[in-house]
């Protein structure tokens, strides 16, 4: 887990806590908005992890291909 992902998950937890307090205080609409943001932060953290995995896979595949099929000068 990256520090960015960790920060996003912390923000998600804080948003859920705020949602609980808002709901208990009689503000259900604002509670829903905070809960929405909690899910938004979780989705961002998840997508950050996917981006890292895809980038690593792409880079390793490119390295493998360039080793097997090196480009010749003047070729496109």
N, C-alpha and C positions, 0 to 999 in steps of 0.2 A: 504494500500500500504506500502510495506517495504521500508527501506532506499535504499536497493540494487535496487529495482524496480525503485525508483525515480531517482537514479543515471543513470540507463540505459536509462530512458526516457529523461533525460537531455542530455546525449550523443547523443541520436537520434536527438533531436532538433538541437544541435550544428552541427551534421553531415549534416542535411538538409540545415542549413544556409551556411555551407561551400560549399555544392553542388550548391546552388544558385550563390554564388560568383564565383565559378569555371566555371559555365556555362556562366555567364555574361562576364567572362574574356577570353572566347574562348577555354575553356578546357572541352569539353563535355564528353570525356572518363573518366577523373578524376571526373567529376560531377556525372556520373553514379556510379562510385565506392563508392563515399561518400553516395549517395542515397541508395545504396545496404546496406552499413553499418548501415544507419538509420533504415532500415527495420529489419536488423539483431538484433539491440539493442532492438527494439520493440518486436520482437519475443522472445528474451531472457527474457524480463520483463514479458511477458504474460505467458511463460512457468514456470517462477519462481512462479507466482501466482497459476498456476495449480498444481505445485508440493506441495505447501503449503496446498492447499485445499485437495488434495489426501492424504497427510500425516495425516492431521487432521481427515479425514473421516476414514482412515485405523485405526488410533489409537483409535478412539471412538468405532469402530466396534469391535476391539480386546478387549477393556475394557468391552463392553457389553457381548461378548461371554464368556469371562473369568468369569464374574459374574454369568451368567446363567449356564455355564458348567465348573465349576472349575476343574482343572486337579488334579487327585489323584496322590499321591506319587507312584512312580514305574510305572506309565502308560506312554506311548509314544504318 
